[in-house]
Amino acid sequence: MASLRKLGEKIRKLRKDKDLTQEKLAELADVDPKTIIEIEHAKRKNPTLKTLNKIAKVFGNTSSDLLSS
């Protein structure tokens, strides 16, 4: 499993590649904007699989894609 920092970096890169703000990604993934901020800054210790699935879906990926190196 990817480290929390690497997970956050990956989500940030995907988000910026799609030209999305943290708030827009949160809206599209149906999660609180604070969740996106905390994941990107490795402040959220254990994001749930449900949350990761929602975020991954926005990018056309799976949670496994986000967690892979």
PDB file of N, CA, C and O in Angstrom:
ATOM      1  N   MET A   1       0.849  -1.187   0.000  1.00  0.00           N
ATOM      2  CA  MET A   1       0.000   0.000   0.000  1.00  0.00           C
ATOM      3  C   MET A   1       0.884   1.235   0.000  1.00  0.00           C
ATOM      4  O   MET A   1       1.920   1.278   0.663  1.00  0.00           O
ATOM      5  N   ALA A   2       0.469   2.207  -0.731  1.00  0.00           N
ATOM      6  CA  ALA A   2       1.238   3.449  -0.820  1.00  0.00           C
ATOM      7  C   ALA A   2       1.203   4.178   0.517  1.00  0.00           C
ATOM      8  O   ALA A   2       0.234   4.075   1.270  1.00  0.00           O
ATOM      9  N   SER A   3       2.247   4.899   0.793  1.00  0.00           N
ATOM     10  CA  SER A   3       2.247   5.707   2.010  1.00  0.00           C
ATOM     11  C   SER A   3       1.195   6.801   1.875  1.00  0.00           C
ATOM     12  O   SER A   3       0.768   7.143   0.773  1.00  0.00           O
ATOM     13  N   LEU A   4       0.789   7.337   3.011  1.00  0.00           N
ATOM     14  CA  LEU A   4      -0.212   8.404   2.976  1.00  0.00           C
ATOM     15  C   LEU A   4       0.276   9.605   2.185  1.00  0.00           C
ATOM     16  O   LEU A   4      -0.500  10.238   1.469  1.00  0.00           O
ATOM     17  N   ARG A   5       1.566   9.923   2.312  1.00  0.00           N
ATOM     18  CA  ARG A   5       2.115  11.060   1.578  1.00  0.00           C
ATOM     19  C   ARG A   5       2.050  10.812   0.072  1.00  0.00           C
ATOM     20  O   ARG A   5       1.665  11.695  -0.693  1.00  0.00           O
ATOM     21  N   LYS A   6       2.431   9.601  -0.346  1.00  0.00           N
ATOM     22  CA  LYS A   6       2.403   9.283  -1.777  1.00  0.00           C
ATOM     23  C   LYS A   6       0.974   9.255  -2.310  1.00  0.00           C
ATOM     24  O   LYS A   6       0.717   9.660  -3.443  1.00  0.00           O
ATOM     25  N   LEU A   7       0.050   8.774  -1.488  1.00  0.00           N
ATOM     26  CA  LEU A   7      -1.354   8.773  -1.881  1.00  0.00           C
ATOM     27  C   LEU A   7      -1.822  10.205  -2.106  1.00  0.00           C
ATOM     28  O   LEU A   7      -2.453  10.506  -3.119  1.00  0.00           O
ATOM     29  N   GLY A   8      -1.515  11.081  -1.167  1.00  0.00           N
ATOM     30  CA  GLY A   8      -1.896  12.486  -1.295  1.00  0.00           C
ATOM     31  C   GLY A   8      -1.289  13.141  -2.522  1.00  0.00           C
ATOM     32  O   GLY A   8      -1.954  13.900  -3.227  1.00  0.00           O
ATOM     33  N   GLU A   9      -0.019  12.843  -2.771  1.00  0.00           N
ATOM     34  CA  GLU A   9       0.661  13.410  -3.940  1.00  0.00           C
ATOM     35  C   GLU A   9       0.016  12.923  -5.233  1.00  0.00           C
ATOM     36  O   GLU A   9      -0.130  13.685  -6.188  1.00  0.00           O
ATOM     37  N   LYS A  10      -0.367  11.656  -5.255  1.00  0.00           N
ATOM     38  CA  LYS A  10      -0.982  11.095  -6.451  1.00  0.00           C
ATOM     39  C   LYS A  10      -2.338  11.744  -6.720  1.00  0.00           C
ATOM     40  O   LYS A  10      -2.651  12.098  -7.857  1.00  0.00           O
ATOM     41  N   ILE A  11      -3.136  11.895  -5.672  1.00  0.00           N
ATOM     42  CA  ILE A  11      -4.449  12.526  -5.833  1.00  0.00           C
ATOM     43  C   ILE A  11      -4.285  13.980  -6.256  1.00  0.00           C
ATOM     44  O   ILE A  11      -5.018  14.457  -7.123  1.00  0.00           O
ATOM     45  N   ARG A  12      -3.340  14.684  -5.660  1.00  0.00           N
ATOM     46  CA  ARG A  12      -3.094  16.090  -6.028  1.00  0.00           C
ATOM     47  C   ARG A  12      -2.710  16.195  -7.509  1.00  0.00           C
ATOM     48  O   ARG A  12      -3.210  17.066  -8.221  1.00  0.00           O
ATOM     49  N   LYS A  13      -1.821  15.305  -7.970  1.00  0.00           N
ATOM     50  CA  LYS A  13      -1.387  15.332  -9.369  1.00  0.00           C
ATOM     51  C   LYS A  13      -2.559  15.055 -10.305  1.00  0.00           C
ATOM     52  O   LYS A  13      -2.744  15.759 -11.298  1.00  0.00           O
ATOM     53  N   LEU A  14      -3.346  14.032  -9.989  1.00  0.00           N
ATOM     54  CA  LEU A  14      -4.506  13.712 -10.825  1.00  0.00           C
ATOM     55  C   LEU A  14      -5.478  14.889 -10.862  1.00  0.00           C
ATOM     56  O   LEU A  14      -6.020  15.227 -11.914  1.00  0.00           O
ATOM     57  N   ARG A  15      -5.688  15.503  -9.709  1.00  0.00           N
ATOM     58  CA  ARG A  15      -6.608  16.638  -9.621  1.00  0.00           C
ATOM     59  C   ARG A  15      -6.121  17.807 -10.467  1.00  0.00           C
ATOM     60  O   ARG A  15      -6.894  18.417 -11.205  1.00  0.00           O
ATOM     61  N   LYS A  16      -4.837  18.109 -10.351  1.00  0.00           N
ATOM     62  CA  LYS A  16      -4.288  19.229 -11.116  1.00  0.00           C
ATOM     63  C   LYS A  16      -4.250  18.922 -12.607  1.00  0.00           C
ATOM     64  O   LYS A  16      -4.455  19.816 -13.428  1.00  0.00           O
ATOM     65  N   ASP A  17      -3.989  17.668 -12.966  1.00  0.00           N
ATOM     66  CA  ASP A  17      -3.999  17.273 -14.378  1.00  0.00           C
ATOM     67  C   ASP A  17      -5.382  17.486 -14.997  1.00  0.00           C
ATOM     68  O   ASP A  17      -5.494  17.775 -16.188  1.00  0.00           O
ATOM     69  N   LYS A  18      -6.424  17.343 -14.193  1.00  0.00           N
ATOM     70  CA  LYS A  18      -7.798  17.565 -14.672  1.00  0.00           C
ATOM     71  C   LYS A  18      -8.250  19.000 -14.427  1.00  0.00           C
ATOM     72  O   LYS A  18      -9.401  19.350 -14.688  1.00  0.00           O
ATOM     73  N   ASP A  19      -7.342  19.824 -13.926  1.00  0.00           N
ATOM     74  CA  ASP A  19      -7.629  21.238 -13.658  1.00  0.00           C
ATOM     75  C   ASP A  19      -8.810  21.410 -12.709  1.00  0.00           C
ATOM     76  O   ASP A  19      -9.694  22.234 -12.942  1.00  0.00           O
ATOM     77  N   LEU A  20      -8.811  20.617 -11.632  1.00  0.00           N
ATOM     78  CA  LEU A  20      -9.864  20.687 -10.631  1.00  0.00           C
ATOM     79  C   LEU A  20      -9.339  21.338  -9.356  1.00  0.00           C
ATOM     80  O   LEU A  20      -8.188  21.126  -8.973  1.00  0.00           O
ATOM     81  N   THR A  21     -10.168  22.114  -8.713  1.00  0.00           N
ATOM     82  CA  THR A  21      -9.832  22.607  -7.384  1.00  0.00           C
ATOM     83  C   THR A  21     -10.142  21.499  -6.383  1.00  0.00           C
ATOM     84  O   THR A  21     -10.821  20.526  -6.709  1.00  0.00           O
ATOM     85  N   GLN A  22      -9.641  21.657  -5.177  1.00  0.00           N
ATOM     86  CA  GLN A  22      -9.966  20.685  -4.130  1.00  0.00           C
ATOM     87  C   GLN A  22     -11.474  20.674  -3.881  1.00  0.00           C
ATOM     88  O   GLN A  22     -12.069  19.619  -3.662  1.00  0.00           O
ATOM     89  N   GLU A  23     -12.069  21.840  -3.915  1.00  0.00           N
ATOM     90  CA  GLU A  23     -13.506  21.942  -3.677  1.00  0.00           C
ATOM     91  C   GLU A  23     -14.315  21.250  -4.779  1.00  0.00           C
ATOM     92  O   GLU A  23     -15.300  20.568  -4.497  1.00  0.00           O
ATOM     93  N   LYS A  24     -13.888  21.431  -6.040  1.00  0.00           N
ATOM     94  CA  LYS A  24     -14.599  20.798  -7.153  1.00  0.00           C
ATOM     95  C   LYS A  24     -14.448  19.285  -7.097  1.00  0.00           C
ATOM     96  O   LYS A  24     -15.411  18.559  -7.347  1.00  0.00           O
ATOM     97  N   LEU A  25     -13.255  18.799  -6.775  1.00  0.00           N
ATOM     98  CA  LEU A  25     -13.054  17.353  -6.643  1.00  0.00           C
ATOM     99  C   LEU A  25     -13.954  16.814  -5.537  1.00  0.00           C
ATOM    100  O   LEU A  25     -14.590  15.773  -5.702  1.00  0.00           O
ATOM    101  N   ALA A  26     -14.007  17.513  -4.422  1.00  0.00           N
ATOM    102  CA  ALA A  26     -14.856  17.087  -3.309  1.00  0.00           C
ATOM    103  C   ALA A  26     -16.321  17.011  -3.748  1.00  0.00           C
ATOM    104  O   ALA A  26     -17.032  16.060  -3.422  1.00  0.00           O
ATOM    105  N   GLU A  27     -16.753  18.022  -4.486  1.00  0.00           N
ATOM    106  CA  GLU A  27     -18.139  18.043  -4.974  1.00  0.00           C
ATOM    107  C   GLU A  27     -18.404  16.852  -5.895  1.00  0.00           C
ATOM    108  O   GLU A  27     -19.415  16.164  -5.750  1.00  0.00           O
ATOM    109  N   LEU A  28     -17.499  16.611  -6.837  1.00  0.00           N
ATOM    110  CA  LEU A  28     -17.672  15.513  -7.792  1.00  0.00           C
ATOM    111  C   LEU A  28     -17.619  14.144  -7.115  1.00  0.00           C
ATOM    112  O   LEU A  28     -18.294  13.205  -7.537  1.00  0.00           O
ATOM    113  N   ALA A  29     -16.804  14.043  -6.056  1.00  0.00           N
ATOM    114  CA  ALA A  29     -16.655  12.777  -5.342  1.00  0.00           C
ATOM    115  C   ALA A  29     -17.674  12.630  -4.210  1.00  0.00           C
ATOM    116  O   ALA A  29     -17.752  11.583  -3.567  1.00  0.00           O
ATOM    117  N   ASP A  30     -18.451  13.686  -3.974  1.00  0.00           N
ATOM    118  CA  ASP A  30     -19.449  13.683  -2.901  1.00  0.00           C
ATOM    119  C   ASP A  30     -18.804  13.420  -1.534  1.00  0.00           C
ATOM    120  O   ASP A  30     -19.263  12.587  -0.753  1.00  0.00           O
ATOM    121  N   VAL A  31     -17.717  14.168  -1.277  1.00  0.00           N
ATOM    122  CA  VAL A  31     -17.059  14.126   0.031  1.00  0.00           C
ATOM    123  C   VAL A  31     -16.846  15.560   0.504  1.00  0.00           C
ATOM    124  O   VAL A  31     -16.948  16.501  -0.283  1.00  0.00           O
ATOM    125  N   ASP A  32     -16.555  15.719   1.765  1.00  0.00           N
ATOM    126  CA  ASP A  32     -16.302  17.034   2.335  1.00  0.00           C
ATOM    127  C   ASP A  32     -14.978  17.575   1.782  1.00  0.00           C
ATOM    128  O   ASP A  32     -14.010  16.820   1.687  1.00  0.00           O
ATOM    129  N   PRO A  33     -14.908  18.847   1.419  1.00  0.00           N
ATOM    130  CA  PRO A  33     -13.638  19.417   0.929  1.00  0.00           C
ATOM    131  C   PRO A  33     -12.482  19.215   1.914  1.00  0.00           C
ATOM    132  O   PRO A  33     -11.334  19.039   1.507  1.00  0.00           O
ATOM    133  N   LYS A  34     -12.793  19.241   3.195  1.00  0.00           N
ATOM    134  CA  LYS A  34     -11.760  19.020   4.220  1.00  0.00           C
ATOM    135  C   LYS A  34     -11.110  17.640   4.050  1.00  0.00           C
ATOM    136  O   LYS A  34      -9.922  17.470   4.325  1.00  0.00           O
ATOM    137  N   THR A  35     -11.889  16.673   3.602  1.00  0.00           N
ATOM    138  CA  THR A  35     -11.363  15.321   3.379  1.00  0.00           C
ATOM    139  C   THR A  35     -10.284  15.348   2.304  1.00  0.00           C
ATOM    140  O   THR A  35      -9.220  14.753   2.476  1.00  0.00           O
ATOM    141  N   ILE A  36     -10.552  16.031   1.199  1.00  0.00           N
ATOM    142  CA  ILE A  36      -9.569  16.123   0.110  1.00  0.00           C
ATOM    143  C   ILE A  36      -8.305  16.817   0.606  1.00  0.00           C
ATOM    144  O   ILE A  36      -7.195  16.350   0.352  1.00  0.00           O
ATOM    145  N   ILE A  37      -8.474  17.922   1.307  1.00  0.00           N
ATOM    146  CA  ILE A  37      -7.324  18.676   1.827  1.00  0.00           C
ATOM    147  C   ILE A  37      -6.494  17.797   2.755  1.00  0.00           C
ATOM    148  O   ILE A  37      -5.269  17.757   2.646  1.00  0.00           O
ATOM    149  N   GLU A  38      -7.154  17.098   3.659  1.00  0.00           N
ATOM    150  CA  GLU A  38      -6.435  16.258   4.616  1.00  0.00           C
ATOM    151  C   GLU A  38      -5.720  15.094   3.939  1.00  0.00           C
ATOM    152  O   GLU A  38      -4.605  14.746   4.324  1.00  0.00           O
ATOM    153  N   ILE A  39      -6.344  14.497   2.944  1.00  0.00           N
ATOM    154  CA  ILE A  39      -5.688  13.391   2.228  1.00  0.00           C
ATOM    155  C   ILE A  39      -4.479  13.917   1.456  1.00  0.00           C
ATOM    156  O   ILE A  39      -3.407  13.315   1.503  1.00  0.00           O
ATOM    157  N   GLU A  40      -4.642  15.025   0.752  1.00  0.00           N
ATOM    158  CA  GLU A  40      -3.536  15.570  -0.036  1.00  0.00           C
ATOM    159  C   GLU A  40      -2.354  15.988   0.836  1.00  0.00           C
ATOM    160  O   GLU A  40      -1.208  15.937   0.390  1.00  0.00           O
ATOM    161  N   HIS A  41      -2.619  16.396   2.058  1.00  0.00           N
ATOM    162  CA  HIS A  41      -1.546  16.834   2.960  1.00  0.00           C
ATOM    163  C   HIS A  41      -1.158  15.754   3.969  1.00  0.00           C
ATOM    164  O   HIS A  41      -0.464  16.030   4.948  1.00  0.00           O
ATOM    165  N   ALA A  42      -1.614  14.516   3.720  1.00  0.00           N
ATOM    166  CA  ALA A  42      -1.299  13.359   4.572  1.00  0.00           C
ATOM    167  C   ALA A  42      -1.690  13.590   6.027  1.00  0.00           C
ATOM    168  O   ALA A  42      -1.017  13.109   6.938  1.00  0.00           O
ATOM    169  N   LYS A  43      -2.775  14.324   6.245  1.00  0.00           N
ATOM    170  CA  LYS A  43      -3.277  14.574   7.596  1.00  0.00           C
ATOM    171  C   LYS A  43      -4.377  13.586   7.979  1.00  0.00           C
ATOM    172  O   LYS A  43      -4.641  13.365   9.161  1.00  0.00           O
ATOM    173  N   ARG A  44      -5.004  13.003   6.983  1.00  0.00           N
ATOM    174  CA  ARG A  44      -6.050  12.009   7.237  1.00  0.00           C
ATOM    175  C   ARG A  44      -5.362  10.663   7.360  1.00  0.00           C
ATOM    176  O   ARG A  44      -4.822  10.148   6.381  1.00  0.00           O
ATOM    177  N   LYS A  45      -5.377  10.089   8.558  1.00  0.00           N
ATOM    178  CA  LYS A  45      -4.603   8.879   8.836  1.00  0.00           C
ATOM    179  C   LYS A  45      -5.105   7.655   8.073  1.00  0.00           C
ATOM    180  O   LYS A  45      -4.308   6.899   7.518  1.00  0.00           O
ATOM    181  N   ASN A  46      -6.410   7.461   8.045  1.00  0.00           N
ATOM    182  CA  ASN A  46      -6.962   6.275   7.401  1.00  0.00           C
ATOM    183  C   ASN A  46      -8.188   6.615   6.570  1.00  0.00           C
ATOM    184  O   ASN A  46      -9.317   6.409   7.016  1.00  0.00           O
ATOM    185  N   PRO A  47      -7.975   7.138   5.359  1.00  0.00           N
ATOM    186  CA  PRO A  47      -9.154   7.396   4.530  1.00  0.00           C
ATOM    187  C   PRO A  47      -9.866   6.075   4.251  1.00  0.00           C
ATOM    188  O   PRO A  47      -9.224   5.056   3.998  1.00  0.00           O
ATOM    189  N   THR A  48     -11.181   6.101   4.300  1.00  0.00           N
ATOM    190  CA  THR A  48     -11.923   4.860   4.099  1.00  0.00           C
ATOM    191  C   THR A  48     -11.864   4.423   2.642  1.00  0.00           C
ATOM    192  O   THR A  48     -11.641   5.228   1.738  1.00  0.00           O
ATOM    193  N   LEU A  49     -12.067   3.144   2.444  1.00  0.00           N
ATOM    194  CA  LEU A  49     -12.093   2.601   1.088  1.00  0.00           C
ATOM    195  C   LEU A  49     -13.241   3.234   0.302  1.00  0.00           C
ATOM    196  O   LEU A  49     -13.112   3.483  -0.897  1.00  0.00           O
ATOM    197  N   LYS A  50     -14.358   3.493   0.975  1.00  0.00           N
ATOM    198  CA  LYS A  50     -15.492   4.133   0.320  1.00  0.00           C
ATOM    199  C   LYS A  50     -15.095   5.515  -0.204  1.00  0.00           C
ATOM    200  O   LYS A  50     -15.429   5.877  -1.332  1.00  0.00           O
ATOM    201  N   THR A  51     -14.382   6.279   0.619  1.00  0.00           N
ATOM    202  CA  THR A  51     -13.925   7.610   0.202  1.00  0.00           C
ATOM    203  C   THR A  51     -12.957   7.510  -0.965  1.00  0.00           C
ATOM    204  O   THR A  51     -13.079   8.251  -1.940  1.00  0.00           O
ATOM    205  N   LEU A  52     -11.995   6.597  -0.870  1.00  0.00           N
ATOM    206  CA  LEU A  52     -11.024   6.429  -1.955  1.00  0.00           C
ATOM    207  C   LEU A  52     -11.703   5.988  -3.243  1.00  0.00           C
ATOM    208  O   LEU A  52     -11.318   6.421  -4.329  1.00  0.00           O
ATOM    209  N   ASN A  53     -12.704   5.135  -3.131  1.00  0.00           N
ATOM    210  CA  ASN A  53     -13.446   4.709  -4.323  1.00  0.00           C
ATOM    211  C   ASN A  53     -14.151   5.893  -4.987  1.00  0.00           C
ATOM    212  O   ASN A  53     -14.155   6.013  -6.212  1.00  0.00           O
ATOM    213  N   LYS A  54     -14.744   6.762  -4.172  1.00  0.00           N
ATOM    214  CA  LYS A  54     -15.433   7.940  -4.713  1.00  0.00           C
ATOM    215  C   LYS A  54     -14.459   8.866  -5.432  1.00  0.00           C
ATOM    216  O   LYS A  54     -14.753   9.367  -6.518  1.00  0.00           O
ATOM    217  N   ILE A  55     -13.301   9.089  -4.823  1.00  0.00           N
ATOM    218  CA  ILE A  55     -12.293   9.961  -5.432  1.00  0.00           C
ATOM    219  C   ILE A  55     -11.763   9.326  -6.716  1.00  0.00           C
ATOM    220  O   ILE A  55     -11.649   9.998  -7.742  1.00  0.00           O
ATOM    221  N   ALA A  56     -11.444   8.049  -6.660  1.00  0.00           N
ATOM    222  CA  ALA A  56     -10.906   7.339  -7.824  1.00  0.00           C
ATOM    223  C   ALA A  56     -11.874   7.381  -9.001  1.00  0.00           C
ATOM    224  O   ALA A  56     -11.465   7.533 -10.151  1.00  0.00           O
ATOM    225  N   LYS A  57     -13.155   7.246  -8.699  1.00  0.00           N
ATOM    226  CA  LYS A  57     -14.176   7.226  -9.752  1.00  0.00           C
ATOM    227  C   LYS A  57     -14.169   8.526 -10.557  1.00  0.00           C
ATOM    228  O   LYS A  57     -14.393   8.507 -11.767  1.00  0.00           O
ATOM    229  N   VAL A  58     -13.913   9.644  -9.895  1.00  0.00           N
ATOM    230  CA  VAL A  58     -13.849  10.938 -10.590  1.00  0.00           C
ATOM    231  C   VAL A  58     -12.781  10.902 -11.679  1.00  0.00           C
ATOM    232  O   VAL A  58     -12.943  11.511 -12.737  1.00  0.00           O
ATOM    233  N   PHE A  59     -11.691  10.187 -11.415  1.00  0.00           N
ATOM    234  CA  PHE A  59     -10.574  10.118 -12.359  1.00  0.00           C
ATOM    235  C   PHE A  59     -10.664   8.907 -13.288  1.00  0.00           C
ATOM    236  O   PHE A  59      -9.757   8.676 -14.087  1.00  0.00           O
ATOM    237  N   GLY A  60     -11.739   8.137 -13.193  1.00  0.00           N
ATOM    238  CA  GLY A  60     -11.887   6.952 -14.029  1.00  0.00           C
ATOM    239  C   GLY A  60     -10.963   5.832 -13.579  1.00  0.00           C
ATOM    240  O   GLY A  60     -10.569   4.986 -14.382  1.00  0.00           O
ATOM    241  N   ASN A  61     -10.616   5.826 -12.295  1.00  0.00           N
ATOM    242  CA  ASN A  61      -9.722   4.824 -11.735  1.00  0.00           C
ATOM    243  C   ASN A  61     -10.427   4.028 -10.652  1.00  0.00           C
ATOM    244  O   ASN A  61     -11.601   4.253 -10.356  1.00  0.00           O
ATOM    245  N   THR A  62      -9.698   3.100 -10.072  1.00  0.00           N
ATOM    246  CA  THR A  62     -10.165   2.365  -8.909  1.00  0.00           C
ATOM    247  C   THR A  62      -9.330   2.758  -7.712  1.00  0.00           C
ATOM    248  O   THR A  62      -8.278   3.378  -7.861  1.00  0.00           O
ATOM    249  N   SER A  63      -9.787   2.404  -6.535  1.00  0.00           N
ATOM    250  CA  SER A  63      -8.994   2.709  -5.337  1.00  0.00           C
ATOM    251  C   SER A  63      -7.652   1.976  -5.407  1.00  0.00           C
ATOM    252  O   SER A  63      -6.653   2.478  -4.893  1.00  0.00           O
ATOM    253  N   SER A  64      -7.615   0.815  -6.026  1.00  0.00           N
ATOM    254  CA  SER A  64      -6.353   0.083  -6.187  1.00  0.00           C
ATOM    255  C   SER A  64      -5.358   0.894  -7.017  1.00  0.00           C
ATOM    256  O   SER A  64      -4.159   0.891  -6.737  1.00  0.00           O
ATOM    257  N   ASP A  65      -5.862   1.588  -8.038  1.00  0.00           N
ATOM    258  CA  ASP A  65      -4.994   2.448  -8.848  1.00  0.00           C
ATOM    259  C   ASP A  65      -4.374   3.550  -8.001  1.00  0.00           C
ATOM    260  O   ASP A  65      -3.197   3.876  -8.153  1.00  0.00           O
ATOM    261  N   LEU A  66      -5.185   4.123  -7.103  1.00  0.00           N
ATOM    262  CA  LEU A  66      -4.669   5.200  -6.249  1.00  0.00           C
ATOM    263  C   LEU A  66      -3.622   4.671  -5.269  1.00  0.00           C
ATOM    264  O   LEU A  66      -2.664   5.369  -4.937  1.00  0.00           O
ATOM    265  N   LEU A  67      -3.810   3.455  -4.817  1.00  0.00           N
ATOM    266  CA  LEU A  67      -2.917   2.892  -3.796  1.00  0.00           C
ATOM    267  C   LEU A  67      -1.661   2.258  -4.363  1.00  0.00           C
ATOM    268  O   LEU A  67      -0.721   1.973  -3.621  1.00  0.00           O
ATOM    269  N   SER A  68      -1.633   2.032  -5.679  1.00  0.00           N
ATOM    270  CA  SER A  68      -0.443   1.427  -6.276  1.00  0.00           C
ATOM    271  C   SER A  68       0.644   2.469  -6.449  1.00  0.00           C
ATOM    272  O   SER A  68       0.370   3.661  -6.589  1.00  0.00           O
ATOM    273  N   SER A  69       1.869   2.004  -6.436  1.00  0.00           N
ATOM    274  CA  SER A  69       3.016   2.927  -6.541  1.00  0.00           C
ATOM    275  C   SER A  69       3.199   3.490  -7.888  1.00  0.00           C
ATOM    276  O   SER A  69       4.122   4.274  -8.109  1.00  0.00           O
TER     277      SER A  69
END
